[in-house]
């Protein structure tokens, strides 16, 4: 059993770049507000932010720019 006093999590507010693949299409969303764990780098998003991310992907608006991404096989 872990003593709760041993748990020290530091979260800081940052703007991050969020990546998600949907049906084989990669979406990159920049400047997403998140709470970032300083120790692990893990992102924590508010429910409102998650809803907005889903809406952006679902609506497939015109992007502000397009990037080319190389894809490699791990094998």
N, C-alpha and C positions, 0 to 999 in steps of 0.2 A: 504494500500500500504506500502511495506517495503522500508525503506531507505537503499540504497546500502551500505552506510558507516557502517551500523549495521552488515553486512555480513562479517564474518571473518572465512575463511576456511584455515586450515593449512594442507598441504599435504607433506608427507615425502616419500622418496624412500625406499622401503623395498622389501625383498623376502618373498612371501607368499605361502601358500599351497592352491591350487584351487581344489574344488570338483565339479563334475558335474555328473548327472545321465542321461544316454542315453539308451533308450529302456530297462529299468530295470537294467542296469549295472552301477555300481558306478565307476567313474574314479577319482583318486587322483593324482594331479600333483604338485610336490614339487618345491620349489625354483623359483617361477614365479615372475619376476620383476613387481612391481606395485607401484602406487602412492597411499598412504593410508591416508585417512582423519583422523587426530589425534582425532578430537572431536567425530566422528561417527563410525570410524572403517571401513568405506566403501572403497572398492578397486576401483581404476581406472586403466584400462589397455590401453596401446597404441594399435593402430590398428594392428601393426606388431605382438604384443604379442597375441592378439585375434586370428589372422590367424594361428599362430603357435600352440596355444591351440587346435583349431579346427583340425588342421592337425594331432596332436598327437592322438586325440581321433579317428579320421577317419581311420588312418593307423593301429591302434591297434598293435603297435610294442610290442616286448617282454618287460615287465616291469622290472625295476631295482630290485623290490621286490614286494611281495604280502602280503596283510594284511587281517585278518578276522575281519569282522565288525558285531556286534550284531544289530538286527533290532527289534524295539519295536512298538507296536500298541498304539496310543494315547488314544483310546476309554476308 
